[in-house]
Amino acid sequence: MTKIPVACTLTAADAGDRVEEWREFLANHVAETRREKDVLRLHLRDSDETLCAAADLSAREKQCCGFFSFAVAIEADARWLVIAVPSDASTILDDFAALLSR
């Protein structure tokens, strides 16, 4: 398996804009978070708009930060955006979770 480097290709200005997008997404579309070792599960609000926003933002994030893994999990009573990273990037998930409380 090829190891993908833990790096982002966005400029500093673009990275700041992306952080704001994530902050807005978390505030408007996420009901709760659950953190596991190298995985952050975001419990999405129940709307098609939320699913579309999750897919769009995740796809764009994957383009600049290839080490991320994104998946949408659909359960009978919940929708989750599941974000995973390699173990050497687990602190990045802490940063994501911290955006929810700001």
N, C-alpha and C positions, 0 to 999 in steps of 0.2 A: 504494500500500500504506500502510495506517495504521501509524504508529510507536507501539508500545506502550511506555509509560514504564517505566524500570528502577526499580521501586518495589515494596515489599511492604506488604500491608494488615494483617499480623499485629501484635498488640500486642507490646511488648518481652518480656513474660512468655511469650506464645505462641510468639514467635520463638525464645526460648531452649529451649522444649520441643521445637520442630521440629528445631532443630539436634541435640538429643539423639537424636531419632528417626532422623535421617540418620546420625549417628555409629553408632548401634546397627545400622542397616541395612547400612552399609558394613562394619562389623566382622563381621557374621554372614552376609552374603549376597553379598559381592563378593570375587572371587578376585584381581583386578588392575584397575588403571586405565590408560587410555591417553589422553593429552592431545594434542589438536590445537589449532589456533588458537582457535576459539570453540566447541569441542566437547570434551566429556569422555565417554569411552566406559568404562562399567563392565562388566567381564566378570563375569556373574552365575554363581553356583554353580548346578549343574544340579539344580533341584528345582521342582516346581510351587508350593511355598510361597514360594520366592524370587520367581518371576514374579508371584504375587499380591501380595506385599509391595511389589515394584517398581511395579506398576500403581497400587496404593492410595496409596502415598506420593507418587508422581509426580502423580497426579490432584489430591491435596490441595495439593501445592506449586503446581501450575498455577493453582488457584483464588485464591491470595493473591499470586502472583508471575507475572503474565500474560506477562512477557517471556521466560520459560523455554519451551523446546520439548523435549518428551520423546518418545522412540520406543523400542520394543523391536525389536531385530534378532535374528532367529532364523537361525542358520547350522547346517550339518550337525554341527559339533562345538562350538558355543558359542552362548550367549545373552548379549546385550548390552543394557544400558540406555544409550541415547544421549541425553545432555543437551546442548542447544545454547543459546547466548545471543547477543544482538546484540554486535557488537564492542566497544561501549562498556561492556559488562558482563562482559568476559572475566576480570577479576580475581575475580569471584564463583566461577568454576570453579576457580580456584586455592584458594579457601577450601574448596570441596567436597573437592578432592583432599587437602588438608591434614587434613581430618577423618579420613581413612583411617589416617593415621599416628599419631593421638593415642589 
